[in-house]
Amino acid sequence: MSTPGLALAKCYKQGLIPANAFLQMSIRCSHAHVFRKRPAQLIVNRIKDIVHFYMIGIGLMPVLGFLFYLHVVNGTCELKDIPTEGPPPAYWQFERTPARQWFARNFGISDMEHHERNLAYYEKMATVSRWRKIEQRMRHLESERLDYKGWHYTPVSADWIDLATRSLRILKSGQLLEPH
C-alpha cells in the first residue's frame, strides 16, 4: 500500500474517519454525467464519410456539373428533316440532348435491334410453350393408358436375330448338350 493509503487506514482504525467516507469520496469525485457509456460511432461515421465522399463528391457532383455544362453550352438539339441524299441518320441522332445522344450511341440499342430482340424472345417463348403442351399431352396419355416412359428404342440388327435363331436351333437339337 502507498503511504497515503496507510495513513487513511490508521485513521479509520482509530475511529477518526467514518466507514462511509471512502464511498462518499469516490462518488463525489466521479464524473458520471460527463462520460456516459454509449456505443462506439467511429466505424459508422467513417463509413458515412467514405460513402459521402465517393458517391457525392467524386460521383454525383462532377456528373451533374458536366451535364449542366452540356446543357448550357449546347442546349437542346434541333430535329431536322431526313436528308434525301447521303447516308441516313443514325438512330442515336434522334435524341433530344447531346448527353442523351452520347448515352444512346455508346450504351443504347436501336429501335430495330430492340424489335428484333423482342421477336427472338417471343419466338423462344412460343417454342417453349409448344414443348410444354406436347409434354403435358404425353403425360396425360401415359396416365390414361397406364403406360410408362420409353424415351429411347435401341434397334436390333438382323445379324443378331439370325445368330440367336441359329443358336436356338443348335440348342434344341442337342448338339451343345453332349455329356463328357
C-alpha positions as CSV (number, residue, x, y, z in Angstrom):
1,M,0.0,0.0,0.0
2,S,1.1,3.6,-0.5
3,T,1.8,5.9,2.3
4,P,-1.4,8.0,2.0
5,G,-3.4,4.7,1.9
6,L,-1.6,3.6,5.1
7,A,-2.4,6.9,6.8
8,L,-6.1,6.6,5.9
9,A,-6.2,3.0,7.2
10,K,-4.6,4.1,10.5
11,C,-7.1,7.0,10.8
12,Y,-10.0,4.6,10.2
13,K,-8.8,2.1,12.8
14,Q,-8.5,4.8,15.3
15,G,-12.1,5.9,14.6
16,L,-11.2,9.3,13.2
17,I,-12.8,8.7,9.8
18,P,-16.3,7.2,9.4
19,A,-16.7,4.0,7.4
20,N,-18.7,5.6,4.6
21,A,-16.1,8.3,4.0
22,F,-14.4,6.3,1.3
23,L,-17.6,5.8,-0.6
24,Q,-18.6,9.5,-0.4
25,M,-15.2,10.5,-1.7
26,S,-15.5,8.2,-4.7
27,I,-19.0,9.3,-5.5
28,R,-18.2,13.0,-5.0
29,C,-15.1,12.9,-7.3
30,S,-16.7,10.9,-10.2
31,H,-17.7,12.3,-13.5
32,A,-20.8,10.2,-14.1
33,H,-22.7,12.7,-16.1
34,V,-19.8,13.8,-18.3
35,F,-18.6,10.3,-19.5
36,R,-21.7,8.3,-20.3
37,K,-21.3,4.8,-21.8
38,R,-22.6,4.6,-25.3
39,P,-21.9,2.5,-28.4
40,A,-18.9,3.5,-30.5
41,Q,-19.6,5.5,-33.6
42,L,-16.2,5.7,-35.1
43,I,-16.8,3.0,-37.7
44,V,-20.3,4.2,-38.6
45,N,-19.1,7.8,-39.1
46,R,-16.1,6.6,-41.1
47,I,-18.4,4.6,-43.4
48,K,-20.7,7.5,-43.8
49,D,-17.8,9.8,-44.6
50,I,-16.4,7.4,-47.2
51,V,-19.8,6.9,-48.9
52,H,-20.5,10.6,-48.9
53,F,-17.1,11.4,-50.4
54,Y,-17.1,8.7,-53.1
55,M,-20.8,8.9,-54.1
56,I,-21.4,12.6,-53.8
57,G,-18.0,14.2,-54.0
58,I,-16.5,12.1,-56.8
59,G,-19.5,10.6,-58.4
60,L,-22.6,12.7,-58.5
61,M,-21.3,16.3,-58.4
62,P,-18.9,16.0,-61.4
63,V,-21.6,14.3,-63.5
64,L,-24.2,16.9,-62.6
65,G,-21.7,19.6,-63.4
66,F,-20.8,18.1,-66.7
67,L,-24.5,17.7,-67.6
68,F,-25.2,21.3,-66.6
69,Y,-22.2,22.5,-68.8
70,L,-23.5,20.5,-71.8
71,H,-27.0,21.9,-71.4
72,V,-25.8,25.5,-71.1
73,V,-23.2,25.3,-73.9
74,N,-25.1,23.1,-76.4
75,G,-28.7,23.5,-75.4
76,T,-31.3,21.1,-76.9
77,C,-30.8,19.5,-80.3
78,E,-32.9,20.6,-83.2
79,L,-34.8,18.0,-85.2
80,K,-34.3,18.4,-89.0
81,D,-35.8,16.7,-92.0
82,I,-34.3,13.4,-93.0
83,P,-31.8,14.1,-95.8
84,T,-32.7,12.7,-99.2
85,E,-29.1,12.3,-100.3
86,G,-26.3,10.8,-98.3
87,P,-26.4,8.2,-95.6
88,P,-29.5,8.1,-93.4
89,P,-29.1,9.4,-89.9
90,A,-28.1,7.0,-87.1
91,Y,-30.7,6.0,-84.5
92,W,-28.9,8.0,-81.8
93,Q,-29.2,11.3,-83.7
94,F,-32.9,11.4,-82.9
95,E,-32.3,12.0,-79.2
96,R,-33.1,15.5,-77.7
97,T,-29.9,16.4,-75.9
98,P,-26.2,15.8,-76.5
99,A,-25.9,13.8,-73.3
100,R,-28.8,11.5,-74.4
101,Q,-27.2,11.2,-77.8
102,W,-23.9,10.1,-76.3
103,F,-25.6,7.7,-74.0
104,A,-27.7,6.2,-76.8
105,R,-24.6,5.9,-79.1
106,N,-22.4,4.2,-76.5
107,F,-24.8,2.2,-74.3
108,G,-28.2,2.1,-76.0
109,I,-29.6,-0.1,-78.8
110,S,-31.5,1.0,-81.8
111,D,-35.3,0.6,-82.1
112,M,-34.8,-2.0,-84.9
113,E,-32.4,-4.1,-82.6
114,H,-34.9,-3.8,-79.8
115,H,-37.7,-5.0,-82.0
116,E,-35.5,-8.0,-83.3
117,R,-34.6,-8.9,-79.7
118,N,-38.3,-8.9,-78.7
119,L,-39.2,-11.0,-81.7
120,A,-36.5,-13.6,-80.8
121,Y,-37.7,-13.6,-77.2
122,Y,-41.3,-14.2,-78.2
123,E,-40.3,-16.9,-80.7
124,K,-38.4,-18.7,-78.0
125,M,-41.3,-18.4,-75.5
126,A,-43.7,-19.8,-78.2
127,T,-41.3,-22.8,-78.8
128,V,-41.1,-23.5,-75.1
129,S,-44.9,-23.2,-74.8
130,R,-45.3,-25.8,-77.6
131,W,-42.8,-28.1,-75.9
132,R,-44.7,-27.8,-72.6
133,K,-48.0,-28.6,-74.4
134,I,-46.6,-31.7,-76.0
135,E,-45.1,-32.9,-72.8
136,Q,-48.3,-32.3,-70.9
137,R,-50.2,-34.2,-73.6
138,M,-47.6,-37.1,-73.4
139,R,-48.1,-37.2,-69.6
140,H,-51.8,-37.3,-70.0
141,L,-51.7,-40.2,-72.4
142,E,-49.2,-42.1,-70.2
143,S,-51.6,-41.8,-67.2
144,E,-54.6,-42.6,-69.4
145,R,-53.1,-45.7,-70.9
146,L,-51.2,-46.8,-67.8
147,D,-48.0,-46.6,-69.8
148,Y,-44.5,-45.7,-68.7
149,K,-41.7,-43.6,-70.1
150,G,-39.9,-45.2,-73.0
151,W,-37.6,-42.4,-74.0
152,H,-35.5,-44.4,-76.5
153,Y,-35.5,-47.5,-78.5
154,T,-32.4,-49.5,-79.3
155,P,-32.8,-51.1,-82.8
156,V,-31.7,-54.7,-83.1
157,S,-29.6,-55.8,-86.1
158,A,-30.8,-58.6,-88.3
159,D,-27.5,-60.4,-87.9
160,W,-28.1,-60.7,-84.1
161,I,-31.5,-62.1,-84.8
162,D,-30.1,-64.7,-87.2
163,L,-27.4,-65.7,-84.7
164,A,-30.0,-66.1,-82.0
165,T,-32.2,-68.4,-84.1
166,R,-29.2,-70.5,-85.1
167,S,-28.0,-70.9,-81.5
168,L,-31.6,-71.8,-80.5
169,R,-31.8,-74.4,-83.2
170,I,-28.4,-75.8,-82.2
171,L,-29.6,-75.9,-78.5
172,K,-32.8,-77.7,-79.4
173,S,-31.1,-80.3,-81.5
174,G,-28.9,-81.1,-78.5
175,Q,-25.5,-80.7,-80.2
176,L,-24.2,-78.5,-77.5
177,L,-25.5,-80.6,-74.6
178,E,-23.1,-83.6,-75.1
179,P,-22.0,-85.3,-71.9
180,H,-18.3,-85.6,-71.4
